[in-house]
Amino acid sequence: MSPIKRVLARVMVICALSGALGTAAADPVTYLLTQGSWTQGGEVTGSFTGEDLNGDGFIDLSFGEVFDYQITFSGNSVIPAFTHTFSELLFFRYTVGSTGFRPSFPLYSLGSGYFYDADDYLVGLPDLSRASLSSEDARVTPIAEVGEPGSIGLLVFALLALAVVRSGLLSRHFGPHRLATVAQ
């Protein structure tokens, strides 16, 4: 195979790969979740994993965009310690990119006889006969930022183009002397 055909074949392969990378979906992101300052003490800690599959700017349980969830309330003098898992999550809608719950992050889970209502700052019994209030917003922090998928493909293409130009293949095969020959 001639050098020009090899270069063109490589360019086509790299373009195909960069196009595939550019259209790849972002992976789900895991977020840490904390909420403290509860009356009588205690702290909620946990995490959730989700992805905005429909591109509406939210990770929403009702659209199947939450893949994992677990929180633990450490307990206090009114409410004992409890843990909720994904199967106990009843409502969840997180605004992608926000740093906290209220008003952008309605979350409600119920299990072990107790509920956790992040955006209303409550943990307690469902009948509210025993409850504890928080004076702070729940905080959300992504564990790993997700880069724009298309950036990888563009970077690969740019590096390949730079390598071809620096190697001199273009000037050897498409230089002025070649163009003059073709024009005759």
C-alpha positions, 0 to 999 in steps of 0.5 A: 500500500502506498504511503498516501493510502496508509495515511488516508486509511489512518485518517478514516479510522481515526475520524470514525473513532472520534465520531463514535466517541463524540456521540457516546453518552456520559456515564452515570455519576455518583454524588455524595449527600450530607445534611446536618444541624438536626434538632437534638443532633445527628447527621444524614450521610449517603450517596446516589448514582444517576444520569440525566437520560432524557436531557431535561436537566434533572435526574428523576426517579420516575424516569428511571434515571436513579440507579443507586441510593443509600442514606444513613441517619446517625440518630439522636435523642428523638429518632434512632439511627436508620438506613434507607436504600434504593428500594425505599426511595419514593420520590427523587428529582435532582437538578443536575449541577446544583449543590443542594436540595432546596428547592432544586432537589426534592427527595423522600424515602421511607423505611425502617419505620422512619422517613427522610424528607431532604427538601423539607428538612425532616426526619421522623415517624410518618405521623410526625409524632416524633420528628427532627428538623434540620436548619441546613440544606442538604449538600450534594457533591459529585464524586467525579466530574464527567467531561464532555464526551466529544472532547476526546474525539476532537483531541484525537483528531487534532493530534492526528492532524498535527502528526500528519502535518509534522511528518511532511507526508502532505507536502511530499504527496500534495506539494506544489511540484505534484500539483504542477504535474497534475495541472499539465 
